């Protein structure tokens, strides 16, 4: 499943008339609810980590497997979403994802065993994977050409907003439970409410999917051209030459090359060099440890002596910093270029992670009483927030921009699939290894992440191409 070919951004009847733009924004925002759930479900587990460990009396390795279980579902859901959407339509895939999110929320909130909780996490991962693919594709296919770039940013904005809201909701629930993650509210423990509340946005997403139109591209592929014309009039205005637009879309679909894994072969190390660069970008994005913050920050702060309520609040504030950094990246990625932004982020992350590693080295455990000196504790908090800011304003956005631009047209779809798979695998490796690494040495874990941030600098300088201002057809 791919979006339509790049159409001109101007011309008679091309740009959406102002009176239709509000309708297009509503459609885009509804589709981006999948991104919101992507972010929400990815990070909501942050608030339940300590309670799950206590409730099921498990060690670091088992805990890590439960936290990372969703990533298995993510990979499967992302791999299946494209073909499924081409068969049954984009809207139907959204509705399936909404059902999976809802089932995961309810099941995760009411587990009777550890394997049961892990199973519901995997099911939620199916929804995350589907949402990560279907949202951007649908938005690209319904957006008027003149507004496509700005509307496409809704997905990333929705993801970081979902992360922030999940942490705010977790903090609110914790306070209702008198600061106890296993405190009882209405017969359920606080962590169960944290996981279960996601059913609300999941149901909203499902309901919205019934009031937005199907993608014109899918309708044309299914032979429903009159329905496609109706949607095009809704999103591009009555003045739009819908017959010409239908012909454009049909031509673009017929001219597309379906790239396969075989097309990626041919380099000295098996794959083409540019494919290895894409894999490197995806892997470095994860190996700096960003998802440690989003999956484990509450338990991380508690592990250095900060009380639960404060630790949940700091998880929320880092999510706000994530939003701010994402907005900065969206403003500057086309102004100063992809490589400079990535290098700024790498340098900032390396310094921030190194400072955090130093601060965490002052953690002490005397008779089970864990603490850090006040000065080092404050520095660790500032460094963690600084790390999130530098990641968000650089690698969090730049990697996806580069992956969408730097591959030649003939291999773009297949190369993107390989790079995305590498990203899920690296995400899983970091997620599953952190609890054990933290038990060994929290400071040591952050030294490892610092090393990867440092190594990303020569990687960008030597191998990553600058794609700013270049047409996709120039990527040879």
N, C-alpha and C positions, 0 to 999 in steps of 0.2 A: 504494500500500500504506500503510495507516494502522493505528494501534493501535485497540483497542476503545474504546468510549465510556467516560467516567469512571464507574466504579461506586462505590457507597458503600464507605467504608473499614471499616465495622463492621456488625454484624448477625449473626443466627444463621447459623453455618456459613460466614461470610465469611472471616475470618482463617484463615490456614493454621495448622493445629495444630502444636505444637512438633516432633512426631515427623516431620512432613513438611517442615519448614522446611529441614532439612539437604539433602534431595533437591532442593528448589527452588534453594538456594544453589549446589549442584553444577551444575544445569542452566544457571543464570545465568552462573556462572563459565566454563563451557564455551563458551557463546555469546560471552562477553566476550573469549575468546581471539582473536576477530576484531579487537577493539579493540587487543589487545596487538600483533598483527601490523601493524595500522594504524600504531601508534606506532613499532614496531621498523623496519619497512620505510621509513617516512618519514625516519628520522634515521640509519639505519645508513650511508648514503652519506657522512655526515660524516667517517668515518674513511678514506675512499678518495679524497677530492678531490685532494689533492696528488699521490698516486701515479698517479691517472688522467691528470692533466695531464702528468706525466713520461713515463708509459708510452706514451701516444699522441702526445706532443709537440704539444699543442694550446694555443691562446691562451684568454683569458678568455671570449670570446664562445662558442666551441665548448664549452668546459667547462660554462658556464652552461646551455646547451641540453641537455646530457646530464643534468645534475643536475635540471633542471626537467622533463625528458621524462616522468617519472612522473606529473606533475600533469595531463598531457593524458589519460592513462589513468584517473586519479582521476575526472575530470569525466565521462567516458564511463561508467565503471563505476557511479558514483553515479546517473546518469540512467537506466541500464538496470535496476538492481537491483530497484526497486520493482515494476515490471511483470513482470519475470521471476519474482520471488518469488510474485506473485499467480497466475502460470500453473503453475509447477512446484513451488512450496513453498519455505518458508524454509530448510529443511535442505538441499535440493538446491543452493540458492544458496550456502550456507556451504561445501558440498563443492566447488563450482566455484571459489570464492574460494581455498580451500586448495590446489587444483591450480595455480591461477595464481600464488599465492605461491611454491609449491615450484618451479615451472618458472622463475620469475623469479630465484629464489635461485641455482639451478644455472646458468642461462644467463648471469647477470651475473658469476658467478665464473669462467666459462670463455669470455670473449668473444674473438673473433679479429679484430675491428675495432671502431672507435668506433661505427659505425651499429648494429652488432650489440648492443653494450652498451646503447645508447639504446633499441633495440627491446625488450630484456628489461626495462628500466626502465618502459617504457610498459605492458607486460604486468603487471608488479608493481603499477602504478597502477590497472589494472582491478580487481585484488584489493582494494586499499586503498579504492577507491570503493565497491565492493560491501559490504565489511566496515563502512564508515562508515554505511551505510544499514540493512543487515540486522540488525546486532547490537542497536541500540536498539529497533527495531521488534519483534524476536522476544522480547527481554526484557520489553517492555511487555505482550506478548500472553500470556506464560506466568506472569507474576508475580501472586500473590494481591493483590487491591486494597490490603489493609492494609500490604503491604510494598513496593508498586510503586516509590515514590520512592527508598527506600534501595537497592533492587536495581538501579534504573536508573543509579545512580551507579557501578556496577561498570564500565560501558563507559568512562567518562572516567578512572577509576582505572587501568583496564587500558591505556589509551593512554599515559598518562604513565609507567606502569611499563615498557611496551615501549620507550619512548624511553630510559629510564635503563638498562635491561638491555642495549640495543644498544651504548650507550657503554661500559658495563663490559666487555662481550665484546670490543669493539674494542681497549680498553686492554690486556686480557689477551693478545690475539693479538699486539699490537704488542710487548709485553714478551717473548713467546716468539720473536719475530723480532729480538731484540736492539735494539729501538727503531727499526727501519727499516721504513717502510711498504711498501717493495719488497723487504724481506728474505724469504728463502725458507724455507718450512716444508713439508716433504713434497712438494717439487716445484712448489708454487704460491707466489706472492707473498702477503705478509701481507694486502694489501687484497682479494685474491681470496677468502681465507678469511673475511674480515669480511662480504663480501656473500653468501658461500655458506652460512654457518652458519645463516642464517634458515630453511633447509630443515627444521631440527629442530623449531622451534615450529610451522611450517606443517604438517608431518606430524601432529604432536600434535593440532592444530586439526581436521584432516581426520578423524582417528580418533575424536575426541570427538563429531564430528557424527553418527557412526553409533550412538551410545549415548544421545543425548538425543531427546526426543519432538518430533514435529512440532507446530507452533502450533495450538491449538484453533480459532483463527479461520480458518486456512487449511483445516483439516479440515472445518469446517462449510460453508465456501464450496464445497468439493469434494463435498459431499453425504455425507461420512463422519462422521455424527453420533455413532455408537457409539464410534468411535475418539476423537472429541473428548471425549466424556464420560469415557472412560478416562483421558485426559490430565488433565482437570479434577479428577478424583478424586485423581490422583497429586500435583498441585500445591496443591490446596485442601483436601484431606482427605476421608475417606469421609463425614463429616457434611455436606459441602457439598451443596446442592440443585442437582445438575448439570443437571436438566431446566430449572430456572429460569435458570440461568446460560447454557445454550445458547440459550434464548429471548431473553435479554438481548443476547447477542452478535449473534444473527440480526437482531433489531430495530435494533440500532445500525448494522449493516452496511447494512440497507435504507434507513435514514434519512440516511446520509451523503451529503453534496453533493460531487460531483466538481468541484472548482474548476479553471478553466482560465486561461490567460494573459489572455484577454479580460476576465476578472473583475477584473484588476488595473488596468485602464485607467480613466481618468476624471479624473485630477488636472491641474493647470495645466501640468505638465511631462510629460504623457503618462501616467505611472503615478500611482496613489493616493499621497498624502503618506506614509501609514504604510509603504508598500512602499519608498519612498525612504529612510525611516528605517532599515528593515531592511538595505537595501543599504549604507547608511552605516556601520552597526554592523559588518557583515561586512568592508567595505573597511578601515576604521580598525584593526580587529583585526590585519590583515595589514601595513598600511603602517607600523606602528611598528617593523617589522623583526624580529619574533620568530623567524621561520624562518631568518633569517641565523644565529642562534645554533644552531638544531637541524640545519641543513644544512652550515654552514661553520665552526663554532666552532674545530675543530681546525686548519684551515688559517688561520683568522683569527689565532689565537694564534701560530702559526708565522710568520705574516707580520710580527709585531712582535718576533721574535727569541726566542720561547720554544721550547725543544726539543720534539720530537715526543711523547716519553713524557709530559712534563708537560702538553702541550696536550691530549692525549687524556684525561688524568686530570681536567683542568678541565672538559672536555666532560661527563664523568660527574658531577662535582659540581654543575654547573648543572642536570643532569637530576634530581638528588636535590632541589635547591631547587625545581624545577618540581613535584615530587610534594608537597612541604611546602606550597607555595602553593595547590595544587589542594585539598588537605585543608582549609586555612583558608577558602577560598571556599565549599566545601561546608558548612562549619559556620556561616558568617555570612550567606550569601546570603538565607536566609529570616528572619534576625534583624534585620539593619540595612537590608535592601532592595537592589535591583539598582542603582539610580542612585547612591546613596552609595558602594557598593563600586566601581563603574566610575570615579567621580570620584577616589577614593583611589588607584586603580590608575593613572589617567591622570597625576595629579600625581607619583606616585612614579616612573613610567616616564620622564616628561619630565626630571626631575632626574637620574635614573640615566643616561639616554642623553646628556644634556648633559655630564655629568661624563666619560663614556666618550669623547665627541667631543674634549673638552679634552685628556684623557690621550693619545689616539691622535695628537694634533697634535705630540707630542714624538718620534714615530717617526723614526728616521734610517736612511739607507742609504748607507754609505761603502764603495765598492768591492765592492758586493754583500753586504756584512756588515750585516744588519739588526738594529737594537737599539732599546731604549727605556730611559730612566733607570729605576732600580729603583723609585723612589717612584711615578712615573707608571705603571709596569707594574703595581704592586700596586693602585693606585687603579683602573686599568682593569679588573682582575680583580674587585675588589669591586663596581664599578659594573655590570659585566655580570651578576654574580650577583644584585645588587639589582634590576636590570631584569627578569630572569626571575621573581623572587619577586613583584614588583608586578604583572606581567602575569598570572601564574598565579592569584593570589588575587583577580583582578578580571576583566579582559577574556577570559581563557582559558575561564572558566566562565560568566560573566554573559551574554556574547553569546548563547551557546546557550540559556540559560534564557529570555532575552528573546525570541529568535526563536521559541521554542516557545509563548510566552504572549501576545505583544502583538498578533497579527493576529486580526481577526474570524474566527469559525468558517467563514464562507462562502468566505473566500479563503486560509485558513491553509496548506493543502497547496501551492497554486501559489505563494504568496508565499515560503514556505520554500524552494521550489525555486529561485526567482530569487535570493534572498539567498545560498543555498549556492553557486550558480553564480558570483555576484559574488565570493565568498570564494575560490574556486579560482582565478579570474582574477587577483585581487589577489596571491594567494600566488605564482602563476606570475610576475607582473611583478616582485615583489621578489626572487624566487629567481634569475631570469634576469639581473637588472640588477646584482646585488651584485658579482660579480667585476670587471666593468668599472668600477663606481663605486669599488671598493677600489683598483684600479690608478690611477684618477684621484686619489682622496684618501680614505683610510680615515676620517679625521676628518670630511671633508665628507659622506660617506655617513651617518655617525651624526648629523650636524647635521640632515640631511633627516629621519631617523627621529624626532629630537627635535621638529622642527616639527610632524609629524603627531601626536605624543603631546600636544603643547600644543593643537593645533586640536581634538582629541577632547573637550577640556573644555567649550568653548562648545557643541559639537555635542550633548553629553549634556544640558547645562543647558537648552538651548532646545527640543530636539526629542524626546529619548528619554522615553517615558512610564514611570512607576513601576507595575509590575505586582504587587508584593508584596501578598498577601492578597486579590487579586481573582480571582473565578471567570472561567474562560475565556469564559463567556457574556456577561460584562460588557464585553469588548473590542469596542466598537461601531465 
